[in-house]
Amino acid sequence: MSETKEAWKEKFAEFAKYGPKLDRAIDTVLAGGVKESRFLPSGRKVTSVVGRLGDEFIDPEKPYCSCSNFFFRVLGGREGTCYHLLSHKIAAKTGKIDVVEFSDEEYGPYLVATIRDVFEVLRKSST
C-alpha cells in the first residue's frame, strides 16, 4: 500500500460527512473486502462486502445492503448509507473490487451457500 489511510481520507473528502463510517469503509477496501462474483457466460453478478459478522450482500445500483444498519437506520431515514455501500463506492472509484469468476453451473450452489451465510450473519447479529 503506497498511500496512507489519511491520504485516502483526503482523496475521498466528499464522504467526510459519514465520519467514522468513512474510516471503516477505507479499512474494508484496503483489506480487499469488496468482492464481486461473476458468472459466465451469463454475466450475472453478486456483490458482497466483508463485514464484522460475515459477508453482507449489496446491490449498489438500488442501493441495497443486507446489513441490519441498512434495514433499521438507512431505510428508517436516520442515516444516508451503510459502510458496506460506502466501501463499494470507494472500491469502484479506485478499481479495488476483488472479482472472482465462476461458471453458470456454479450459480445454484453459490446461492445456496450465500443463503446459509446470510442466515449465519443474522444469527450472530441477534445474539
N, C-alpha and C positions, 0 to 999 in steps of 0.2 A: 504494500500500500504506500504509494508515494505521497498522497495528500493526507493531511491530518484531519481529524474529526472537525476541528474548528474551521478548517478550510472548507469542508463540506457544508458546515452550517452557514458560512458566508455565501457559498455558491447557491444555496437554497434559501436565502433570506426571505423569499416570498412566502415560505412556510413557517417563518419565525412565530407567527401568531399561535401556532399549535404548541409552543413551549416544550415541555418535557417529551411530548409525543414526537417531536422532530428528532430529538436525541435517540429515542428508541428506534425510530424509522431508519435513521442513518446507521445505527449499530446493526440492525437487521440486514440492510443492504450490504454493508461491508463484510458481514459474516456469510454472505451468499444465501440468504434466507428467502429470496423471492424466486419462485420456481414456476415454470410453465411446462406442462406435459402436452406434447403434440402427438396426435395420432395420424398415421399416414396409411393410405393416401388420402383419406377424407379431409384432413386438415382440422379436425376437431381439436379444441384446446381446453385444458383445465389448468387454472392458475391458482397457486397457493402461496401462502406466506407462513414461514415458521414462526409460531407464537410461543408464549411461555408454557402453554399446556399441550402444544402439538400444532399440527398444521391447521391453518384457517383457510377456507376456500373463498376466493373472491371472484367477482365479475367487475372489473374496473370500468366497464362501459355503462353499467346500470346506474350508479355504482351499488355494489352489494358486498358484504362480508359475512361470514358465518359466525363471527365472534359475538360474545354477549354484549360487549361495549357498543357494537354497531346496532344491535337489536334494541337495547334499552336506552342508550344515550343519543345515538345518531338519528335513528328513526323517531325517537321521542322529541327531537328538536333541541336537545341541550348541547350537542356538540356537532361540529361540521363534518368530521370524518373520524375514522379509527386509524391507529398507527399502521395497520396492515395495508390499508388502501394508500396511505401516505407513503409507505415503503415502496409500493408498486410504482407510484408516480415518480419517485426519485430513481428507482431502478430503471424505469423505462427511459428517463431522460439521460441516464448515464450508460445505458447498454449493459447493465449488470443483472439482467434476468437470466437465471440458470435454466437453459432449455434442454429438455430430455425428450427424445423421440421414441415412440412406440409404434407398433403395427396396430391397425384397426382391430385385429383379432384379440388384442390385449385390452381393449376398451372395457368390455364387460367385467372381467376380473379386476381391472383397475377401479371401476366404480364400486364394486363390492368392497374392496379394501378401503376406499375413500369413505364409504358409509360407516364402516367399522371405526375408522379414525374419528369421524365426526361424533359418533356416539361416545367414544372414549374421552374426547375433549369435553363433551357435555357432562359426562360422569365426573371428571376431575373438577370441573368448574362448579359443580353443585355440592362439593364436599368442603 
